[in-house]
Amino acid sequence: MPLRVAVQMDHISTISIDGDTTFALCLEAQRRGHQLWHYTPNRLSMLGGTAYASTEALKVRDEKGRHFELGEPEKLDLAEMDVVLLRQDPPFDMNYITTTHILERIHPKTLVVNDPTWVRNSPEKIFVMEFPEFMPETLITKDPREVDAFRKNFGDIIVKPLYGNGGAGIFHLHEADRNLASLLEMFAQMYREPFIVQRYLKEVRGGDKRIILIEGEPVGAINRVPAEHDSRSNMHVGGRAEPSEITDREREICDRIGPALKERGFVLVGIDVIGGYLTEINVTSPTGIREVQKFGGADIAALFWDAVENRKAAG
């Protein structure tokens, strides 16, 4: 049976369709005959107990430069939708958190993917700390003395915003780098939250692997290799995607975290692994499924909608 699907996302005119996971999900939904509506987070509202949005009917095409058509604006009660895709990109700030509070009013009668309560309660760089046996040494703090002690203990470090995304604000500092104090001062001015410090993994030069999980099970992976003069592998900042298989160590990680993902109702998750170490669990708007398929891997968009349709059929 066709589903009524509202997609909460950054405006579709701004996306690059070559690697956009939300676009791939929309293409597959449309192929299956589901009806799509598009809206941005700033058009989400709540009146009394009603969550609604100013939306447009959406049609998509896998053609650069003409990849979407939007209908006339219409106000929709989101409780009348079968599915809402929570897919806007971070930053994971109070605006993002507020959207989860609104959307949890309609979930699970309207299936919100991923579950807004658990998206809110599972910040990606904190959730991962539940699995320290698989992580590099990691510190969350705003205390410069703790950062200094951490670097003295572990040498080269990575410093990054706790709620950042897309590789923005990530710094690699060598053991003798004299810019640490200035960097921490800048971070303290820019962010009210603590920041995250990790032992630098030299294996990142060989790539930062993104593994996609559906319903807690690994279904595909790509390796993201940083540019020669950058320590970041994110494709937003010039990282290069290449095909990759899932190793025994990575399957061990997936087996360990899979039950926690299922308990939290996460349908689509992307984890980051460097040299066998788990560094992040991405639950807000994980990416990578188009690259997996491009390299001959699974059609993860199809697996995603299989999972969503099974959830709706089960009630």
C-alpha angles and dihedrals in degrees: 000000000000115000128219104233127187116194118207104199146130107286110292091228089068100054129100104228095203092077107011114125095194090056090050090051090050092050092053093044090052091047088056092052098254117149116240133207124184130210138156123232093253089063094057113106141170126211113184103317096335120106111201140159140201100244142172127215107253133215121178136201128188091235124114114238094018103045099134147032123199126200128216117301114269132175112237131190100228091211085072091061122092093213137014117196110212097207113141115128121249151260085148095220136141090283090057091045092051091056089056091053090053096044094049086066089071100034132131096012084058103036109234113197116234099024104258095216093055094041087058093045096045109061104189099238093042099042089058090060088075087077104051093154089071099040135087113246105291134187128193111196148120094211112108091203091059091049091049092050090048092053092047088054100044107022116214113041142185118226120192142155114276093228101030128119144193095037094295116150097008115146130188110206122189120224092258098037109135096204098078097097092048092047092052091049089053092047090050090054095046101042132042090196128078117264132229127247123190136179106260112252110212088198087078087084085071092049148282108252121220112204119191120213127193116198089348095307124111112243105167148347143205130192118229113205119199122235115262096260099035132078092205121090099189111128089225088069101040105286115151121231120221133172118271142177125224112253128217090254091052091049088052089055092048092049089052098048098034096086091051090052092050092048089055094048095243110164098176122031135162121202127194120221127183119187092339094312122119110228106167142009108209114205104152105069108338116193138198106084096113091052091050091054093042089059092051099267131130124312092245094178088062091048089050094054091044087058094046093048091049090052092050092047090051090053 
